[in-house]
């Protein structure tokens, strides 16, 4: 084939080879059974065709072992596919390495806004180091988008009103396509970009070079104070709301008696809909007003980064 039109995208992440192995297994099983059915149909059509008008075919008696075989074998193959696919799913979506570097992504018509923890921003570009796990925390400001990097075999829908997270680890330096894989409007075809994988030293030089704005944590702290959150959520717990120091990632007891984990989705919901999950020991309805329409998805991600930093500070003490 022409080198400009490869049959398969280059495999450039730790998950790519695993995904390809499952894909080729599925293709092999499908081709085998398609060929088996086609050959069987041809053989049976020729061997058992009616040879005369008076011919009466003999009675055919069933075979219990045969019935069991053609039920158990497909069941076994399907269970292998299920277990294999489930393992890959959990590896890609749940088993995030603890040392993963976090990158914040906001999809909007028709661009990807990407911000690194130190404040470095990119539009439709993502720079990452080779050999280091990267965790993407993604949100949408308008419609459904889908973050898709073919060379990494990575695709994740980004739905308005909720956070999506996924991780990857690039294995080859290079430049790889980035697409939106969900139709998101008339400019959908223009919502594309590049992922640049760099050597670690080169990446650090890029990350610290150029114009770097506020870090995500600093921007989140500034916004936290600007919105007056610090007047109620005091660090010493004497405010009208619960202290948020060290709360991220920990269980929170609610007024309803339930317990939830204070993750990104919980914090976002608490900012936009404070009465959805009220912390035990505080009045219902809560005195906190909603910030719906007053803060962007980017601003919420900055506040989340700030609250994460408070948890890290508490653990280091």
NUTORKOL-321953 format. One line per 2 residues: number of its first residue (from 0); their letters; for each residue x, y, z of N, C-alpha, C, O, CB. Coordinates in steps of 0.05 Angstrom, whole numbers. Each point is the difference from the previous one (the first is absolute). Glycine has a CB too. Layout:
N
NUM> A> X Y Z X Y Z X Y Z X Y Z X Y Z; ...;
END
This chain:
317
0> XX> 17 -24 0 -17 24 0 17 25 0 24 -1 7 -60 -24 17; 24 47 -32 14 26 1 8 6 28 -17 -2 18 -8 18 -59;
2> XX> 49 -7 46 9 6 27 -16 23 13 -2 2 24 47 -18 -36; -58 33 -4 -16 22 10 -27 -9 11 -14 15 13 37 15 -44;
4> XX> -31 -55 24 -26 -11 9 6 -26 15 -5 -21 -12 -20 43 -27; 34 -22 63 6 -24 15 -25 -16 6 -22 11 4 62 11 15;
6> XX> -37 -49 -19 -23 -17 6 -9 4 29 -24 -1 6 39 -32 -40; 5 36 52 -6 4 29 17 24 9 22 4 -9 -32 -53 16;
8> XX> -1 64 12 16 22 12 25 -12 15 0 -23 8 -42 52 -3; 62 -13 -3 24 -8 15 -8 -6 29 -16 15 11 46 12 -42;
10> XX> -18 -47 43 -4 -6 28 20 15 17 24 -7 -2 -43 -39 -10; 11 65 27 18 18 14 -6 4 30 8 20 12 -1 3 -55;
12> XX> -21 -43 55 -6 2 29 1 -28 12 0 -20 -15 -28 61 8; 29 -42 33 1 -26 13 -26 -16 -4 1 -25 1 29 45 33;
14> XX> -52 -7 -39 -25 -14 -4 -4 -8 -29 -17 -18 -6 -2 43 44; 33 -13 -57 -6 -5 -28 4 -29 -8 -17 -11 -14 32 58 5;
16> XX> 7 -59 18 5 -28 -7 -20 -19 12 -8 -19 -13 56 30 10; -58 -5 27 -20 -16 13 -27 1 -15 -13 -20 -4 37 27 49;
18> XX> -31 18 -53 -25 3 -14 2 -13 -28 -20 -13 -8 12 56 32; 31 -41 -37 3 -13 -26 -2 -30 2 -11 -13 -17 39 51 2;
20> XX> -16 -49 37 -1 -29 3 -29 -10 3 -7 -20 -13 52 21 35; -61 13 -7 -28 -8 3 -15 4 -27 -16 -17 -8 17 30 56;
22> XX> 5 9 -62 -12 5 -26 6 -23 -20 -18 -9 -13 21 59 21; 22 -58 -10 8 -21 -18 -12 -27 8 -6 -16 -18 48 41 8;
24> XX> -45 -29 36 -13 -25 9 -29 0 -10 -10 -21 -10 40 18 50; -44 25 -36 -28 2 -9 -3 -4 -30 -17 -14 -10 8 45 48;
26> XX> 28 -19 -53 -1 -3 -29 6 -29 -8 -13 -11 -18 28 59 13; 4 -61 18 7 -27 -6 -24 -19 5 -6 -18 -16 54 27 27;
28> XX> -61 -5 12 -24 -17 7 -22 4 -21 -12 -19 -9 24 21 58; -16 24 -56 -21 6 -20 6 -12 -27 -17 -12 -13 7 54 38;
30> XX> 35 -40 -34 8 -11 -26 -2 -30 0 -9 -12 -19 40 51 12; -22 -52 30 -1 -29 1 -29 -10 -2 -5 -18 -16 46 18 45;
32> XX> -59 11 -14 -28 -10 -1 -14 8 -25 -17 -15 -10 16 18 59; 8 20 -61 -12 7 -26 9 -20 -21 -16 -9 -16 15 58 29;
34> XX> 27 -56 -13 10 -19 -19 -12 -28 5 -8 -14 -19 50 40 15; -44 -34 30 -12 -26 7 -29 -2 -10 -8 -20 -11 38 17 51;
36> XX> -45 24 -36 -29 0 -8 -2 0 -30 -16 -15 -11 3 40 52; 30 -9 -55 -1 0 -29 7 -27 -12 -13 -9 -18 25 58 19;
38> XX> 10 -61 9 8 -26 -10 -20 -21 6 -7 -17 -17 54 30 23; -58 -13 19 -21 -20 7 -24 3 -18 -11 -20 -8 27 21 56;
40> XX> -25 23 -53 -24 4 -17 6 -11 -28 -18 -13 -12 6 54 38; 36 -36 -37 6 -10 -27 1 -30 0 -11 -13 -18 37 55 9;
42> XX> -12 -54 28 2 -30 1 -27 -13 3 -6 -19 -14 52 24 34; -62 5 -1 -26 -12 5 -19 4 -24 -16 -18 -6 22 26 55;
44> XX> -4 15 -62 -18 5 -23 7 -19 -23 -18 -9 -14 14 57 27; 30 -55 -16 7 -19 -21 -4 -29 8 -11 -16 -16 45 49 0;
46> XX> -27 -40 40 -1 -28 9 -29 -9 4 -6 -23 -7 51 28 28; -62 12 -11 -27 -9 7 -21 13 -18 -23 3 8 38 -8 39;
48> XX> -7 11 -72 -19 11 -18 -20 -22 -9 7 -23 1 27 58 -17; -57 -27 7 -20 -19 -10 8 -8 -28 3 16 -18 -40 5 47;
50> XX> 40 -48 -32 10 -10 -26 -22 -9 -19 5 -3 -24 36 -10 48; -65 9 -14 -23 -8 -17 -26 8 12 -1 7 24 27 -46 -42;
52> XX> -47 39 2 -26 9 10 -12 -20 20 -16 8 17 8 15 -60; 17 -48 42 -12 -21 17 17 -5 25 -7 -16 17 -13 -5 -57;
54> XX> 42 35 42 18 -5 23 -12 10 26 -10 22 1 49 -19 -32; -39 -20 51 -10 7 27 24 0 19 12 -21 4 -59 1 -14;
56> XX> 53 42 22 24 1 17 -5 -16 26 -23 -2 9 34 47 -27; 10 -58 28 -3 -16 24 -4 18 25 8 23 0 20 -59 -21;
58> XX> -39 24 41 -3 15 26 27 4 13 18 -17 -2 -64 -2 8; 49 42 6 25 7 13 -5 1 30 -18 14 10 34 12 -50;
60> XX> 0 -41 55 -3 -1 29 20 19 12 22 4 -9 -37 -52 7; 6 61 24 17 20 13 25 -13 14 0 -24 5 -41 52 1;
62> XX> 60 -11 -1 25 -9 14 4 19 24 6 23 -3 15 -41 -40; -24 6 67 3 16 24 29 12 3 2 23 6 -37 -52 16;
64> XX> 56 13 -27 27 12 2 4 23 -20 12 20 7 5 -65 7; -28 43 -38 2 21 -19 -15 25 9 10 23 -3 -5 -57 -34;
66> XX> -29 30 48 -15 23 10 15 14 22 1 25 1 -44 -49 -13; 55 8 30 15 12 22 24 15 -10 7 22 9 -23 -58 21;
68> XX> 30 24 -50 24 12 -10 -5 27 -13 15 19 5 3 -64 -13; -39 47 -9 -4 26 -14 -14 20 18 -5 23 -9 3 -48 -34;
70> XX> -5 17 67 -9 20 20 22 9 19 3 24 5 -48 -45 -8; 62 2 12 20 6 19 24 15 -13 10 19 12 -24 -60 14;
72> XX> 22 33 -49 23 13 -13 -5 30 -5 17 16 7 -5 -60 -29; -35 52 9 -5 28 -3 -2 15 27 9 23 2 -32 -33 -45;
74> XX> 10 -3 62 -2 12 27 27 6 12 5 21 11 -49 -45 -4; 62 4 -10 27 4 11 15 23 -14 13 15 13 -12 -64 -2;
76> XX> -4 50 -38 13 22 -15 -11 27 8 15 19 3 -7 -51 -41; -34 34 41 -13 25 8 9 8 28 5 24 5 -44 -34 -34;
78> XX> 41 -9 47 9 7 28 29 9 0 8 18 15 -40 -52 3; 49 22 -36 28 10 -2 0 29 -10 15 16 11 1 -63 -21;
80> XX> -32 53 -10 -2 27 -10 -9 20 21 11 22 3 -21 -40 -48; -10 9 61 -11 17 21 21 6 21 5 23 8 -51 -42 -16;
82> XX> 59 -3 18 20 4 21 24 16 -9 10 17 14 -24 -61 5; 23 39 -44 22 15 -11 -7 29 -3 16 18 8 -1 -59 -32;
84> XX> -38 47 13 -9 28 -4 -4 14 26 7 24 2 -29 -38 -44; 11 0 62 -5 13 27 27 7 13 3 21 12 -46 -47 -7;
86> XX> 63 8 -8 26 5 11 12 25 -13 12 17 14 -5 -66 -5; -8 51 -35 10 24 -14 -15 25 9 12 21 4 1 -50 -43;
88> XX> -39 27 42 -16 23 8 9 10 27 4 24 4 -43 -41 -30; 42 -1 46 8 9 26 29 10 1 6 19 15 -38 -52 4;
90> XX> 49 22 -36 27 10 -1 1 28 -11 16 17 9 0 -64 -16; -34 53 -13 1 26 -13 -15 21 16 8 24 -1 -5 -47 -43;
92> XX> -25 16 57 -17 20 12 1 2 30 -6 20 12 -23 -28 -50; 38 -14 52 -1 1 29 28 -2 13 5 12 21 -49 -33 -24;
94> XX> 62 6 -9 26 -4 13 19 22 -7 20 -4 -14 -27 -46 12; 2 74 12 17 23 -5 25 -2 18 -4 -1 25 -36 29 -39;
96> XX> 64 -27 3 24 -1 17 0 24 19 -7 22 -7 32 -46 -29; -17 20 61 0 22 20 18 23 -7 -4 22 9 -7 -56 25;
98> XX> 32 28 -50 19 22 -7 -7 13 -27 17 14 -11 18 -39 36; -59 21 -35 -8 12 -26 -1 30 2 -9 12 19 -18 -53 -29;
100> XX> 37 54 -11 0 29 -2 -28 9 -10 -9 -11 -20 59 13 11; -63 16 23 -27 8 -8 0 23 -20 15 20 3 -30 -34 42;
102> XX> -1 11 -65 -4 21 -20 -30 5 -3 -16 -19 -1 59 6 -24; -51 38 24 -29 7 0 -8 8 -28 13 16 -14 -10 0 62;
104> XX> -25 -28 -57 -10 4 -28 -29 9 1 -16 -12 13 48 -24 -30; -37 57 2 -28 10 -3 -7 1 -30 14 13 -16 -11 14 59;
106> XX> -24 -42 -50 -9 0 -28 -22 20 -4 -18 3 16 31 -51 -20; -11 63 -18 -21 19 -7 0 3 -30 20 -5 -14 -15 30 58;
108> XX> -28 -17 -55 -2 3 -29 19 22 -9 -5 23 7 -43 -39 -6; 68 10 -17 9 -26 -9 29 -1 4 16 4 -18 -53 -8 -16;
110> XX> 45 -1 59 28 0 8 4 -15 26 -19 -4 15 25 48 -39; 19 -53 28 7 -11 26 18 20 14 21 7 -9 -24 -55 -9;
112> XX> -6 56 42 16 18 17 14 -17 20 -13 -14 16 -18 54 -23; 58 -40 7 15 -18 17 18 17 18 13 19 -9 -14 -56 -26;
114> XX> 2 30 61 17 14 19 15 -19 18 -12 -19 11 -20 58 -12; 58 -35 3 17 -16 18 -1 12 28 -9 22 4 39 -35 -43;
116> XX> -20 -3 58 -2 7 28 15 26 6 -8 15 18 4 -63 -7; 25 54 -26 16 24 5 -12 25 -13 11 22 2 29 -51 3;
118> XX> -63 26 -19 -13 22 -13 5 2 -30 -13 16 -13 17 7 55; 14 -39 -53 5 1 -29 -25 -9 -15 -11 -21 6 60 12 2;
120> XX> -58 25 -27 -24 -5 -14 5 -6 -30 20 9 -12 -44 21 44; 6 -46 -43 2 -7 -28 -28 -1 -12 -19 -6 14 62 -21 -6;
122> XX> -45 32 -34 -25 -3 -15 5 -20 -22 16 4 -18 -30 44 28; -2 -70 -9 2 -22 -20 28 -11 -2 8 -12 -20 -44 34 -5;
124> XX> 52 -20 46 26 -11 2 4 -12 28 -10 11 19 29 22 -53; -5 -56 35 6 -12 26 28 -10 0 7 -18 -16 -55 5 23;
126> XX> 65 24 10 28 -9 2 2 -18 25 -9 8 22 26 34 -45; -5 -65 20 4 -19 22 27 -12 -2 12 -2 -21 -62 -7 23;
128> XX> 61 -1 21 26 -13 -1 -4 -30 -6 -20 -12 7 38 45 26; 2 -45 -45 -1 -28 -5 6 -15 26 17 8 15 -3 -1 -64;
130> XX> -27 -30 53 5 -17 23 -11 9 26 6 -12 21 34 1 -44; -57 32 23 -12 9 25 -31 -1 -2 -11 9 -20 51 21 29;
132> XX> -54 -42 10 -29 -1 -1 -12 27 2 8 17 16 -7 -62 4; -21 50 -37 -14 26 -1 -30 -6 5 -12 -16 -13 46 36 -20;
134> XX> -45 -5 53 -29 -2 6 -14 24 -11 7 23 7 3 -51 34; -30 24 -58 -16 22 -11 -25 3 16 -15 -20 4 34 12 -50;
136> XX> -25 32 55 -25 6 14 -15 19 -19 8 23 -5 12 -28 52; -42 -5 -58 -13 14 -22 -29 9 6 -14 -14 15 43 -13 -45;
138> XX> -37 49 18 -27 10 3 -8 13 -26 17 7 -17 -11 0 67; -32 -3 -54 -10 14 -24 -16 24 9 -15 0 19 13 -43 -45;
140> XX> 5 65 11 -15 24 6 -26 3 -16 -16 17 6 59 4 4; -48 -39 -29 -24 3 -16 -13 -27 -7 -21 -7 12 40 49 -31;
142> XX> -9 -57 -1 -12 -25 -9 18 -23 5 22 3 12 -48 22 -47; 18 -49 27 16 -24 3 24 1 -20 -4 5 -23 -36 -32 39;
144> XX> 64 23 -5 24 -3 -17 12 -27 7 -9 -14 18 17 65 -20; 12 -59 -13 14 -25 5 29 3 -6 8 6 -23 -50 -32 12;
146> XX> 59 23 31 29 4 -2 12 -26 -11 -2 -21 13 2 54 26; 12 -31 -63 8 -25 -14 28 4 -11 6 18 -16 -54 -28 4;
148> XX> 67 -8 21 27 -1 -10 4 -28 -12 5 -19 15 12 54 19; -19 -39 -60 1 -27 -12 26 -14 7 -1 -24 5 -27 40 -42;
150> XX> 51 -3 36 26 -13 5 2 -11 29 15 -18 5 5 48 -39; -36 -19 52 0 -10 28 -22 -19 5 -2 -12 22 23 55 -8;
152> XX> -39 -47 -34 -24 -16 3 -17 10 24 -11 -15 16 35 -26 -35; -25 68 20 -13 13 22 -24 16 -10 3 17 -18 41 -15 44;
154> XX> -67 -6 -14 -24 15 -8 -18 2 25 -6 -20 13 9 4 -61; -12 40 54 -17 5 23 -20 22 -6 8 22 -7 29 -37 38;
156> XX> -63 8 -27 -21 21 -4 1 20 22 5 -7 24 -33 -26 -48; 24 58 17 0 22 20 -29 12 -1 -8 13 -19 59 -3 13;
158> XX> -65 -15 28 -29 6 1 -4 25 17 11 1 22 -23 -50 -29; -5 68 -2 -5 23 16 -12 -8 28 -16 -18 1 8 45 -43;
160> XX> 17 -13 63 -11 -5 26 14 -22 16 -8 -5 23 -34 19 -41; 63 -25 7 15 -21 15 29 0 -9 7 11 -21 -49 -39 27;
162> XX> 59 16 11 28 -1 -7 6 -28 -11 -11 -20 8 22 54 28; 8 -34 -54 10 -25 -12 30 -1 6 14 20 -4 -50 -21 -32;
164> XX> 46 -22 44 28 -3 5 10 -25 -15 -14 -20 -2 10 43 47; 28 -21 -55 13 -23 -13 30 5 2 9 23 3 -48 -31 -35;
166> XX> 55 -13 29 29 3 2 13 -15 -23 -11 -18 -11 8 24 61; 28 2 -55 16 -14 -21 29 4 7 7 18 16 -43 -12 -51;
168> XX> 53 -22 22 29 4 2 11 -4 -27 0 -23 -11 1 7 59; 10 37 -60 12 -1 -26 26 -15 0 15 1 20 -37 42 -32;
170> XX> 27 -58 -9 25 -17 -1 19 9 -22 23 -9 -1 -50 -28 19; 18 54 -36 17 9 -23 -1 30 -3 -22 11 -2 15 -56 -21;
172> XX> 29 58 22 0 29 -7 -11 3 -28 5 -16 -18 34 25 49; -53 13 -35 -12 5 -27 -23 18 2 -6 11 21 21 -55 -36;
174> XX> -29 47 -8 -23 18 -2 -24 -16 -10 2 -13 -21 27 54 13; -51 -41 24 -22 -18 -6 -26 16 -1 -4 21 13 28 -59 10;
176> XX> -43 28 -40 -25 14 -4 -17 0 25 0 -19 15 2 6 -64; -17 34 52 -20 3 21 -26 9 -13 0 19 -16 34 -7 51;
178> XX> -56 -27 -30 -26 6 -12 -22 3 21 3 -9 22 12 -15 -64; -37 36 33 -25 -3 14 -16 -22 -15 -5 4 -24 4 45 41;
180> XX> -6 -71 -4 -12 -22 -13 -31 -1 4 -12 -20 -5 54 -5 11; -53 47 3 -29 2 4 -10 25 -15 10 22 5 -8 -46 40;
182> XX> -22 20 -63 -10 23 -15 -10 22 20 -18 -5 16 6 -25 -56; 23 54 37 -6 21 20 -9 26 -13 1 21 13 32 -42 17;
184> XX> -41 20 -55 -9 24 -13 13 4 -27 15 -17 -10 -23 37 54; 2 3 -57 9 5 -27 31 1 -2 10 -5 -22 -53 29 14;
186> XX> 56 -17 29 30 2 -1 13 -24 11 24 1 7 -29 47 -2; -9 -71 -4 11 -24 12 26 -9 -14 19 -8 13 -66 -6 0;
188> XX> 47 15 -40 23 -9 -15 25 16 5 22 -9 -5 -53 -7 -29; 28 41 45 23 17 5 11 -4 29 20 11 7 -39 22 -40;
190> XX> 5 -49 49 8 -4 28 21 -22 1 -6 -23 8 -40 38 9; 69 -8 -24 22 -20 -1 26 14 8 2 24 0 -25 -51 -37;
192> XX> 43 11 43 25 11 8 22 -21 1 -1 -20 -14 -23 54 41; 45 -29 -11 23 -17 1 8 -6 29 -2 18 17 17 0 -62;
194> XX> -5 -42 49 13 -7 25 30 -3 -6 7 -17 -16 -49 -6 35; 58 38 -5 29 -1 -4 13 -14 24 -2 9 22 1 33 -50;
196> XX> 13 -65 22 13 -16 21 30 7 -1 13 -3 -21 -48 -35 19; 46 46 25 28 10 1 16 -16 20 -11 -12 19 -5 58 -32;
198> XX> 42 -45 10 17 -12 21 -3 16 26 -6 24 -2 40 -39 -34; -31 3 59 -5 13 26 14 27 3 -12 20 9 5 -65 10;
200> XX> 33 46 -26 15 25 3 -10 21 -19 -2 24 8 42 -50 6; -47 18 -38 -10 19 -20 -28 10 9 -6 24 -3 32 -48 -33;
202> XX> -42 6 48 -26 8 9 2 20 23 -15 19 1 -3 -64 -15; 36 40 33 3 19 22 9 27 -9 -8 21 11 20 -59 18;
204> XX> 5 39 -50 9 25 -11 -24 14 -13 -3 25 3 49 -43 -10; -63 3 -7 -23 12 -13 -20 10 22 -11 22 -3 16 -53 -37;
206> XX> -9 15 61 -20 6 20 8 25 15 -18 16 8 8 -64 -3; 35 53 -1 9 23 16 7 24 -18 5 22 10 13 -53 24;
208> XX> -19 27 -60 6 22 -19 -25 15 -8 -22 -8 6 62 -17 -22; -36 46 1 -23 15 -11 -13 16 22 10 3 22 -16 -37 -57;
210> XX> -18 44 29 -16 15 19 -18 -19 16 -18 -12 -11 18 53 -20; 7 -43 56 -16 -18 18 -16 17 19 10 17 14 25 -53 -17;
212> XX> -61 32 3 -18 16 17 0 -12 28 18 -14 9 -46 26 -48; 7 -5 54 -4 -12 27 -2 -30 -2 -10 -11 -19 -13 53 35;
214> XX> 34 -55 4 -4 -29 2 -30 -5 5 -14 17 9 62 -25 8; -56 -17 -22 -28 -7 5 -7 4 30 -22 10 6 24 -43 -44;
216> XX> 17 26 55 -5 3 29 -3 29 8 -18 8 15 43 -50 -7; -7 59 -19 0 29 7 -26 13 -11 -12 16 14 62 -15 -14;
218> XX> -57 -8 -24 -24 11 -12 -25 -9 16 -19 16 3 41 -15 -49; -22 -26 55 -22 -10 15 -2 14 27 -22 6 10 27 -50 -32;
220> XX> 18 49 35 -1 14 26 -10 29 -4 -16 10 17 54 -38 -1; -29 41 -37 -9 27 -5 -30 1 -5 -14 17 11 59 -6 -30;
222> XX> -55 -30 4 -29 -1 -6 -16 -8 25 -22 10 5 32 -22 -53; 1 -6 64 -12 -8 25 -5 24 19 -21 3 12 43 -49 -16;
224> XX> -1 63 6 -3 24 16 -17 21 -13 -15 15 14 60 -25 5; -43 13 -45 -15 20 -15 -30 -5 2 -16 19 2 55 -14 -33;
226> XX> -47 -30 31 -28 -7 2 -10 0 29 -24 -5 6 28 -22 -47; 14 32 60 -8 1 28 -3 -27 14 -11 -2 21 -12 43 -32;
228> XX> 34 -62 -2 -2 -27 11 15 -2 27 -7 -15 17 2 -4 -63; 27 35 48 16 -2 24 -13 11 25 9 -5 22 30 8 -52;
230> XX> -60 13 26 -14 11 24 -17 -21 14 -5 2 24 5 42 -47; -10 -64 8 -17 -21 12 16 -25 5 -4 -14 20 -36 34 -43;
232> XX> 57 -27 4 16 -25 2 28 7 11 20 -1 -14 -46 -20 -25; 26 27 65 26 7 12 16 -24 6 -10 -22 5 -12 62 15;
234> XX> 49 -37 -21 18 -22 4 -3 -13 28 4 -24 3 28 46 -35; -39 -5 52 -2 -11 27 -27 -12 7 -4 -9 22 38 43 -9;
236> XX> -52 -34 -33 -27 -12 4 -19 17 16 -21 -10 8 44 -32 -10; -17 68 6 -18 17 16 -20 16 -18 -15 16 10 51 -12 25;
238> XX> -35 -9 -60 -18 15 -18 -28 -12 -1 -5 -20 13 45 32 -40; -57 0 11 -27 -10 -3 -2 -25 -17 -21 -13 -1 5 60 7;
240> XX> 37 -53 -20 2 -25 -16 23 -17 10 16 9 15 -36 15 -55; 21 -49 31 21 -18 9 28 9 -11 2 12 -22 -35 -49 24;
242> XX> 53 31 13 28 5 -9 6 -18 -24 -9 -23 0 23 37 46; 0 -3 -66 6 -16 -24 29 -9 0 10 -11 -20 -45 36 -5;
244> XX> 49 -21 47 28 -8 2 1 -31 3 -11 -11 19 25 56 2; 0 -58 -40 3 -29 2 -25 -16 -7 -1 -24 4 34 33 30;
246> XX> -54 4 -45 -24 -14 -5 0 -16 -26 -13 -20 -3 -10 55 28; 39 -25 -45 0 -13 -26 9 -29 1 21 -6 13 -13 51 -34;
248> XX> -24 -62 8 7 -29 -1 -8 -15 25 5 -25 1 32 37 -30; -49 1 49 -8 -14 24 -31 -3 2 -14 15 -14 55 3 37;
250> XX> -51 -37 -7 -29 -3 3 -12 23 15 12 11 19 -6 -60 -20; -29 58 -7 -15 22 13 -27 -10 9 -15 -12 -16 39 46 -12;
252> XX> -30 -30 53 -26 -9 11 -21 21 -6 4 24 6 19 -50 31; -46 18 -49 -20 18 -8 -23 1 21 -3 -18 17 15 10 -65;
254> XX> -28 29 46 -23 3 17 -20 -23 -2 -14 -7 19 20 57 -22; -7 -62 -21 -19 -22 -6 10 -26 13 -15 -20 0 2 43 -43;
256> XX> 38 -23 53 11 -25 11 18 -14 -19 14 -19 8 -55 15 20; 41 11 -53 17 -12 -20 29 10 3 5 20 13 -44 -24 -45;
258> XX> 57 -11 20 28 8 -1 9 1 -29 -5 -19 -15 14 -1 60; 4 42 -53 9 3 -28 30 7 1 10 10 20 -56 4 -36;
260> XX> 59 -19 -6 28 8 -3 2 28 -11 -13 6 -20 27 -55 14; 2 66 18 3 27 -10 19 1 -24 23 7 3 -32 11 44;
262> XX> -1 -26 -70 16 1 -24 -7 24 -17 -15 18 9 18 -68 -9; 6 51 -25 -5 23 -17 -30 4 -5 -9 23 1 53 -31 -23;
264> XX> -58 -14 17 -29 3 -5 -15 11 24 -18 16 -3 21 -54 -29; 5 29 56 -14 9 25 5 30 4 -19 15 7 25 -60 13;
266> XX> 19 54 -24 6 29 4 -15 17 -21 -11 21 7 56 -33 11; -46 2 -43 -14 16 -21 -29 2 7 -12 22 -2 44 -38 -32;
268> XX> -45 -6 43 -28 0 7 -5 19 24 -21 13 1 16 -60 -19; 23 47 37 -3 16 24 1 30 -7 -13 16 13 33 -53 14;
270> XX> -4 44 -48 2 28 -8 -25 9 -15 -10 22 4 60 -27 -6; -59 -12 -16 -23 8 -17 -27 -7 12 -20 13 -7 50 -20 -32;
272> XX> -31 -13 57 -26 -8 12 5 -7 29 1 -24 7 -19 7 -52; 22 37 62 8 -5 28 -19 -18 16 8 -13 19 14 57 -21;
274> XX> -48 -44 -5 -19 -15 16 -2 -29 -9 -15 -16 12 -10 58 -6; 40 -50 -26 -1 -28 -9 10 -19 20 -12 -21 5 17 37 -51;
276> XX> 18 -9 59 12 -18 20 11 18 23 22 11 -2 -9 -46 -34; -29 37 57 7 17 22 15 -16 21 -8 -22 7 -33 51 -15;
278> XX> 63 -18 18 17 -14 19 -14 -1 27 -14 18 8 55 -2 -32; -38 -39 37 -12 -4 26 9 21 20 24 7 1 -27 -56 -10;
280> XX> -16 59 25 7 20 20 -5 29 -9 5 19 15 28 -50 2; -43 34 -42 -6 27 -10 -29 1 -9 -12 -20 -7 60 25 -9;
282> XX> -60 19 17 -29 3 -4 -9 -7 -28 16 3 -19 -16 32 54; -25 -44 -38 -12 -5 -26 -25 17 -2 -17 -1 18 35 -46 -19;
284> XX> -22 63 -21 19 3 -22 24 16 9 0 15 19 -38 -17 -51; 60 -3 17 25 13 7 -2 30 -5 -15 10 -17 40 -52 6;
286> XX> -9 57 25 1 30 -3 17 8 -25 -1 23 -8 -5 -18 58; 20 -25 -61 17 6 -23 -17 4 -25 -17 -16 -5 55 -10 26;
288> XX> -32 47 -36 -15 5 -25 14 -14 -23 24 -6 2 -40 50 16; 2 -49 -39 11 -14 -23 18 19 -16 -6 25 -2 -34 -56 0;
290> XX> 60 20 -11 17 16 -17 -4 -7 -29 16 5 -18 18 -2 54; -58 -16 -41 -7 -7 -28 -1 25 -17 -13 20 7 -13 -60 9;
292> XX> 41 40 -38 0 23 -18 20 22 8 5 19 -15 -52 -29 5; 59 7 34 19 20 9 29 -9 -2 19 16 3 -54 0 28;
294> XX> 39 -41 -37 27 -11 -1 1 -20 -23 -19 -16 -5 26 22 54; 15 -5 -65 3 -18 -23 11 -27 9 8 -3 23 0 43 -52;
296> XX> -9 -59 10 11 -26 6 30 2 6 11 -14 17 -45 -7 -47; 47 40 16 29 4 5 4 10 29 19 -9 13 -12 19 -62;
298> XX> -24 8 58 2 10 27 -5 -22 21 14 -1 21 -28 45 -37; -5 -61 11 -5 -22 18 24 -19 2 7 -9 22 -56 12 -32;
300> XX> 61 -9 -13 24 -17 0 23 13 16 15 -14 13 -29 -5 -58; 16 45 44 20 14 15 -4 -2 30 18 -4 15 -12 36 -54;
302> XX> -32 -29 47 -6 -3 29 5 -28 9 10 -5 22 -44 41 -26; 28 -56 -13 6 -28 7 30 -4 4 8 -14 18 -49 -1 -44;
304> XX> 57 27 8 29 -3 2 9 12 26 18 -10 13 -13 12 -63; -17 21 58 8 13 26 -8 -18 23 16 -3 19 -22 48 -40;
306> XX> -17 -57 21 -9 -17 22 18 -25 2 5 -10 22 -52 27 -26; 55 -27 -19 19 -23 0 26 8 13 12 -16 15 -33 -1 -57;
308> XX> 30 41 37 26 9 12 -3 2 30 19 -5 15 -8 31 -57; -35 -19 53 -4 1 29 2 -28 12 11 -3 22 -40 43 -28;
310> XX> 19 -60 -9 3 -28 10 29 -9 0 8 -14 18 -54 5 -36; 61 18 -3 28 -8 -1 16 13 23 18 -12 12 -22 7 -62;
312> XX> -3 30 56 14 14 21 -5 -13 27 18 -3 17 -22 45 -42; -21 -52 29 -7 -13 25 15 -26 3 9 -6 22 -54 28 -23;
314> XX> 47 -37 -21 14 -26 2 30 4 5 13 -17 12 -47 -2 -43; 45 42 21 29 4 3 7 10 28 24 0 8 -21 10 -56;
316> X> -23 -1 64 6 11 26 4 -23 21 4 6 24 -31 36 -36;
END
